[in-house]
Amino acid sequence: MIRIVGGGLAGTEAAWQAARRGVPVALHEMRPVRPTAVHRTDRLAELVCSNSFRGDRLENAVGLLKAEMRQLGSLVMRVADATRVPAGGALAVDRERFAAGITEALEAEPLVTIHRGEVTGVPAAEDVRRPVIVATGPLTSEALADELTALVGHERLYFFDAISPIVHADSIDAGVVFRASRHGRQTAADEAAGRGADGAAADAAAGDYLNCPLDAGQYARFHEALRGAERAQLHDFDRTPFFEGCLPIEVMAHRGVDTLRFGPMKPVGLTDPATGRRPYAVVQLRQDNLAADHFSLVGFQTQLKWGEQARVLRMVPGLERAEFVRFGMIHRNTYINAPAVLRETWQMRTRPALFVAGQLSGVEGYVESAASGLMAGIGAAALARGETPRALPRTTALGALAHYVSHASPTHYQPTNIAFGLIPSEARPPRGRAARREALARRALSDLEAWCSTGEIVDGEPAARVS
């Protein structure tokens, strides 16, 4: 029996991996008995920030990470693929259908029992045949976080995270915005299905994003309004840093007049059909559900007061009459100093029967969180069967992420995304960045298959072939 605390991306993926290996799982999720400030439903794996899992091609490190997870039979990737919405070269999902798909799959799994209610203490994990995985995520309750802090022997770390607003599609001015993906990019699924520039669907041909173009004057006024807008008050704000990979737009605005133009508002790869030129700046909106009636503002996480959000965001051309499904908001994330306390197998150094996974473990991003849960689930299942958990090869994205989290400098550690820089280079790499990345991806998938063939068996078949 494995006990998993937390029903987010990491916890649900861990539960699935363990159950697929024949090990019973007790999965604990505190919602709806105890709600959080940002979740809206009681479903497992509810996405509260973006609906994007980022790039889905092997030329991106996160695309390679997804490919490896698919090779290991990831539930998160299976449901994400089944609920995807148009997002250019990225994998984005209908958030409601995604959470419903994860919940239904685990409710139907006979080896998984779901318990609703808050777990206020770290379950005992003294018996290695009854391991525990803590995957409570960035919104870990104070009671559990306090006990975890005492357990790891290090002060836990925090950073503030912010959520982007979502608007109703029919409140966007179609006469102002234009549909396009940067550089005309398509998804691998589009290409395989023959959609895109030569396809019949007008939307697919044009692109997957709605783009609000700004000229220099409009951008200057918007930038100045952001700088002067009133923020929501945060407890302990001055002592808690933002995560650099998810800064609120008003924080970026205060860093310089062009920070947004080189960040979420960059116009690179886009041409406004109304002018035939690249806009001075652009706000992109990404489809948020399969019905295409909700769009989120890409990279526009914010801590502004709701009234200020409506006032300032309606200054964006095309959003003058925007109706908001959800305003942006701010919340505190919690994570441990992973390099000081975790092994490459996501086990605690001092308590091998206790695993920590998800953002709590010191990774950043949906895919990375699910990936850590996948590896923790595999490792915990091995312990439950009387085996020794095995680290994945560092030449894989999964292995490289685990190695970095467990070996980086613990001084000023911040959660990390997967990157090709974490994967050891080849002895004689080919010339050109694209060729080097292709070679790394090819080697990674081959090494993962070899790793699976040396003993990682699920339901009588090598894990690499499990669907």
C-alpha positions in Angstrom: 0.0 0.0 0.0 1.2 3.5 -0.9 -0.2 6.6 0.7 -0.2 9.7 -1.5 -1.1 13.1 0.0 -2.3 15.6 -2.7 -4.5 15.1 -5.7 -2.8 17.5 -8.1 -0.8 16.7 -11.2 2.1 15.0 -9.3 -0.1 13.1 -6.9 -2.5 11.8 -9.5 0.3 10.8 -11.8 2.1 9.0 -9.0 -1.1 7.1 -8.1 -1.6 6.0 -11.7 2.0 4.8 -12.1 1.9 2.8 -8.8 -1.5 1.3 -9.6 -0.3 0.3 -13.1 2.5 -1.6 -11.3 0.0 -3.6 -9.2 0.4 -1.6 -6.0 -2.7 -0.4 -4.1 -2.8 3.3 -3.5 -4.7 5.5 -1.0 -4.9 9.0 -2.5 -5.7 11.9 -0.2 -7.2 15.2 -1.5 -8.4 17.8 1.0 -10.9 19.5 -1.4 -13.8 20.0 -1.2 -13.7 19.4 2.6 -11.1 22.2 2.8 -11.1 24.5 -0.2 -8.2 26.8 -1.3 -8.2 30.4 -2.4 -7.8 29.6 -6.1 -9.4 26.2 -6.8 -12.9 26.3 -8.1 -14.0 22.6 -8.1 -13.4 19.3 -6.2 -11.8 17.6 -9.2 -8.4 16.1 -9.1 -5.6 17.8 -11.1 -7.5 21.0 -11.5 -5.4 23.6 -13.3 -5.5 27.0 -11.5 -3.0 29.0 -13.5 -2.5 28.6 -17.3 -4.1 25.9 -19.4 -0.8 25.4 -21.3 1.7 22.6 -20.9 4.1 24.6 -23.1 6.0 23.3 -26.1 5.2 19.9 -27.6 8.0 19.4 -30.0 11.3 17.6 -29.4 13.2 20.8 -30.3 12.0 22.0 -26.8 13.3 20.4 -23.6 9.7 20.3 -22.2 8.6 18.6 -25.4 11.2 15.9 -24.9 10.0 15.5 -21.3 6.5 15.0 -22.5 7.7 12.4 -25.0 9.4 10.5 -22.3 6.4 10.6 -20.1 4.2 9.3 -22.9 6.7 6.5 -23.3 6.2 5.6 -19.6 2.4 5.5 -19.9 1.7 8.9 -18.3 -1.9 9.5 -17.4 -1.4 13.3 -17.4 -0.1 13.2 -20.9 -2.8 10.8 -22.1 -5.6 13.0 -20.8 -3.9 16.2 -22.0 -3.6 14.8 -25.5 -7.3 13.9 -25.4 -8.4 17.3 -24.2 -6.1 19.6 -26.1 -7.2 22.9 -27.6 -5.4 24.9 -30.4 -2.2 26.5 -29.1 0.3 26.7 -32.0 3.3 24.6 -31.2 2.2 24.2 -27.5 0.1 21.6 -25.8 -2.9 23.4 -24.1 -6.0 21.8 -22.7 -9.6 22.4 -21.9 -9.0 22.7 -18.2 -12.4 21.4 -17.1 -12.3 18.4 -19.4 -8.7 17.7 -18.4 -9.5 17.6 -14.6 -12.6 15.5 -15.3 -10.6 13.0 -17.4 -8.0 12.6 -14.6 -10.7 12.2 -11.9 -12.7 9.7 -13.9 -9.6 7.6 -14.7 -8.5 7.3 -11.1 -12.1 6.8 -9.8 -12.3 3.9 -12.2 -9.0 2.4 -11.2 -9.7 -0.5 -8.7 -6.3 -0.2 -7.0 -6.8 3.5 -6.2 -9.0 4.6 -3.3 -9.6 8.4 -3.1 -10.0 9.9 0.4 -11.5 13.4 0.7 -10.3 15.4 3.7 -7.3 17.3 5.0 -4.2 15.5 6.1 -2.6 17.7 8.8 0.5 15.7 9.4 3.1 13.9 7.3 2.0 10.2 7.5 4.5 7.8 9.1 6.8 6.3 6.6 9.0 4.0 8.7 8.1 0.8 6.8 9.8 0.9 3.4 7.1 -1.6 2.1 4.5 1.1 2.9 5.9 4.2 1.3 4.4 7.7 1.4 4.4 10.4 -1.3 3.8 14.0 -0.3 2.6 15.9 -3.3 0.5 18.6 -1.8 1.6 21.3 -4.3 2.2 25.0 -4.0 -0.8 25.5 -1.7 0.1 23.1 1.0 -1.9 23.8 4.1 0.0 25.5 6.9 -0.4 22.6 9.4 1.2 20.1 6.9 3.8 22.6 5.8 4.9 23.3 9.4 5.4 19.6 10.1 7.2 19.1 6.8 9.5 22.0 7.7 10.3 20.3 11.0 10.9 17.0 9.2 13.3 18.3 6.6 15.3 20.3 9.1 15.5 23.4 6.9 13.4 26.5 6.7 10.9 26.0 3.9 11.0 28.5 1.1 8.1 30.5 -0.5 7.5 32.5 -3.6 4.4 34.3 -4.8 2.7 33.0 -8.0 0.1 34.8 -10.1 -2.7 33.7 -12.3 -3.7 35.3 -15.6 -7.3 36.7 -16.3 -9.7 34.9 -18.6 -12.3 36.7 -20.8 -15.4 35.7 -22.7 -14.7 35.2 -26.4 -17.8 37.1 -27.5 -16.6 40.2 -25.6 -13.5 40.5 -27.7 -13.6 42.9 -30.6 -13.1 40.7 -33.7 -12.7 43.8 -35.8 -9.5 44.7 -34.0 -7.8 41.5 -33.0 -6.3 39.1 -35.6 -5.7 35.4 -35.4 -2.2 34.1 -35.8 0.5 32.0 -34.3 4.1 33.3 -34.1 6.0 32.5 -37.3 2.9 30.6 -38.5 3.7 27.6 -36.2 1.5 24.6 -36.1 1.2 21.7 -33.6 2.5 18.3 -34.4 -1.2 17.1 -34.3 -2.2 19.7 -36.9 0.6 18.6 -39.2 -0.3 14.9 -38.8 -3.9 15.6 -39.5 -3.1 17.7 -42.5 -4.5 20.9 -41.0 -2.9 24.3 -41.2 -2.0 26.5 -44.1 -3.2 24.1 -46.7 -6.2 22.8 -44.7 -9.8 23.7 -45.0 -10.4 25.2 -41.6 -10.0 28.9 -41.7 -9.1 29.2 -38.0 -6.4 26.5 -38.2 -5.0 28.2 -41.3 -4.8 31.6 -39.6 -3.3 30.4 -36.3 -4.2 29.4 -32.8 -3.9 32.8 -30.9 -6.0 36.0 -30.9 -3.6 38.9 -31.0 -4.4 42.5 -29.8 -2.0 44.9 -31.6 -0.8 48.1 -29.9 1.0 51.0 -31.6 3.7 53.0 -29.7 1.3 55.4 -28.2 -1.2 52.8 -27.1 1.6 50.8 -25.5 3.0 53.9 -23.7 -0.4 54.7 -22.2 -1.0 51.0 -21.2 2.5 50.8 -19.6 1.9 54.0 -17.6 -1.5 52.7 -16.4 0.1 49.5 -15.2 2.7 51.4 -13.3 0.1 53.4 -11.5 -2.5 50.7 -10.9 -3.3 49.7 -7.3 -2.2 46.2 -6.3 -4.0 43.8 -3.9 -2.5 43.7 -0.5 -0.5 40.6 0.4 0.5 39.3 3.7 4.3 39.2 4.2 4.7 40.6 0.7 8.0 42.3 1.4 9.6 39.1 2.7 8.5 36.8 -0.1 9.9 36.9 -3.6 8.1 36.3 -6.8 9.3 33.5 -9.0 11.2 35.0 -11.9 9.6 32.7 -14.4 6.1 33.9 -13.5 6.3 37.7 -12.7 3.1 39.8 -12.6 2.8 42.2 -15.5 2.9 45.2 -13.2 6.1 44.0 -11.7 7.6 43.8 -15.2 6.3 47.2 -16.0 8.2 48.7 -13.1 11.5 47.1 -14.3 11.6 49.2 -17.5 9.5 50.7 -20.3 10.4 47.9 -22.8 10.4 44.9 -20.4 6.9 43.9 -21.4 7.7 44.4 -25.2 10.6 41.9 -24.8 8.5 39.6 -22.6 4.8 38.6 -22.9 4.0 41.5 -25.2 6.7 40.8 -27.8 5.4 41.2 -31.3 8.1 38.9 -32.9 6.8 36.6 -35.6 3.4 38.3 -36.0 2.1 40.5 -38.8 -1.1 42.6 -38.4 -3.1 42.0 -41.5 -4.8 45.4 -41.1 -1.4 47.2 -41.6 0.8 44.6 -43.2 3.4 45.3 -40.5 4.6 43.9 -37.2 2.8 45.6 -34.3 4.8 47.7 -31.8 3.5 45.3 -29.1 0.9 42.7 -28.8 -1.3 41.0 -26.2 -2.0 37.3 -27.1 -5.0 35.4 -26.0 -5.1 31.6 -25.9 -8.2 29.4 -26.2 -9.0 28.1 -22.7 -11.6 25.4 -23.4 -12.8 23.2 -26.3 -16.0 25.3 -26.7 -13.7 28.2 -27.6 -15.8 30.6 -25.5 -13.1 31.4 -23.0 -9.7 32.9 -23.8 -6.8 33.6 -21.3 -4.3 36.4 -21.6 -1.0 34.8 -22.2 1.7 35.8 -19.7 -0.6 38.3 -18.0 -0.5 37.0 -14.5 -1.3 39.9 -12.1 -1.8 40.9 -8.5 -3.8 44.1 -9.4 -7.1 44.7 -7.6 -10.0 43.3 -9.7 -11.4 46.8 -10.5 -8.0 47.9 -11.6 -7.6 44.9 -13.8 -10.8 45.7 -15.6 -9.9 49.3 -16.0 -6.3 48.7 -17.3 -6.9 45.7 -19.4 -9.8 47.3 -21.2 -7.2 49.8 -22.5 -5.8 47.0 -24.7 -7.2 47.3 -28.3 -9.8 44.7 -28.8 -10.6 44.3 -25.1 -12.4 47.6 -24.6 -15.6 45.7 -23.7 -14.0 42.6 -22.2 -16.1 40.6 -19.8 -14.0 38.6 -17.4 -14.7 35.0 -16.6 -12.0 35.2 -13.9 -9.7 37.9 -12.8 -6.1 37.4 -12.2 -5.0 36.7 -8.7 -2.0 36.1 -6.5 -1.2 33.2 -4.2 1.8 31.9 -2.2 3.6 28.8 -3.4 5.5 26.6 -1.0 8.5 24.4 -1.8 11.3 22.7 0.0 15.1 23.2 -0.5 15.2 20.1 -2.6 19.0 19.8 -3.1 19.5 19.6 0.6 17.0 16.9 1.3 16.1 14.8 -1.8 17.7 12.0 -3.7 17.5 11.5 -7.4 14.7 9.1 -6.9 12.6 11.9 -5.1 13.1 10.1 -1.8 14.1 12.0 1.4 17.7 11.4 2.1 17.0 10.7 5.8 13.7 8.8 5.3 13.9 6.6 2.2 10.2 5.6 2.5 9.1 9.2 2.1 8.9 10.8 -1.3 8.2 14.4 -2.1 6.9 15.3 -5.6 5.4 18.2 -7.5 6.1 21.9 -7.1 6.6 21.2 -3.4 9.7 19.3 -4.3 11.4 22.2 -6.1 10.3 22.0 -9.7 8.4 24.6 -11.7 5.7 24.0 -14.3 2.8 21.6 -14.9 4.9 19.1 -16.9 7.8 19.0 -14.5 5.4 18.6 -11.5 3.7 15.6 -13.2 7.0 14.2 -14.2 8.3 14.2 -10.6 5.1 12.5 -9.6 5.6 9.9 -12.3 9.1 9.1 -11.0 8.0 9.1 -7.4 5.2 6.7 -8.2 7.5 4.4 -10.0 10.0 4.5 -7.1 7.4 4.0 -4.4 5.9 1.1 -6.3 9.4 -0.5 -6.4 9.8 -0.1 -2.6 6.3 -1.6 -2.0 7.4 -4.6 -4.0 10.6 -5.0 -2.0 12.8 -3.6 -4.8 15.3 -0.7 -4.8 14.1 2.5 -6.7 16.3 3.2 -9.7 17.3 6.7 -10.9 16.7 7.3 -14.6 19.6 8.0 -16.9 20.9 11.6 -16.8 20.8 11.6 -20.6 17.0 11.6 -20.4 15.0 14.8 -19.5 13.4 12.9 -16.6 16.8 11.9 -15.3 18.4 15.3 -15.8 15.6 17.0 -14.0 15.9 14.6 -11.0 19.7 15.0 -10.9 19.5 18.8 -11.0 16.8 19.0 -8.2 18.9 16.7 -6.0 22.4 18.1 -6.8 22.0 21.9 -7.4 23.4 24.3 -4.9 21.0 24.6 -2.0 22.0 28.3 -1.5 19.2 30.6 -2.8 17.6 27.6 -4.6 14.6 28.4 -6.8 12.2 25.9 -8.5 13.5 24.9 -11.9 12.0 24.0 -15.3 13.5 21.4 -17.6 16.1 22.7 -20.0 18.5 21.2 -22.5 21.3 22.7 -20.5 20.6 20.2 -17.7 21.2 17.2 -20.1 24.8 16.2 -20.6 26.0 17.0 -24.1 27.3 14.3 -26.5 31.0 13.7 -26.8 30.9 14.9 -30.5 27.7 16.9 -30.9 26.6 17.9 -34.4 26.8 21.4 -35.6 23.9 23.7 -35.2 21.5 24.1 -32.2 18.6 22.3 -33.9 20.8 19.3 -34.8 22.3 19.1 -31.3 18.8 19.1 -29.7 17.6 16.5 -32.2 20.5 14.3 -31.3 20.0 14.7 -27.5 16.3 13.9 -27.9 17.1 10.8 -30.0 19.6 9.6 -27.4 17.3 10.3 -24.5 14.4 8.3 -25.9 16.7 5.4 -26.8 18.3 5.4 -23.3 14.9 5.5 -21.7 13.8 2.5 -23.7 17.0 0.7 -22.6 16.3 1.6 -19.0 12.8 0.2 -19.3 14.1 -3.0 -20.8 16.4 -3.8 -17.9 13.6 -4.5 -15.4 10.8 -1.8 -15.5 7.8 -4.0 -16.1 4.1 -3.0 -16.0 1.2 -5.5 -16.3 3.7 -8.1 -17.8 4.9 -5.6 -20.5 7.9 -3.3 -20.6 6.8 0.2 -19.4 7.9 1.8 -22.6 5.1 0.0 -24.4 2.3 0.7 -21.9 -0.4 3.0 -23.4 
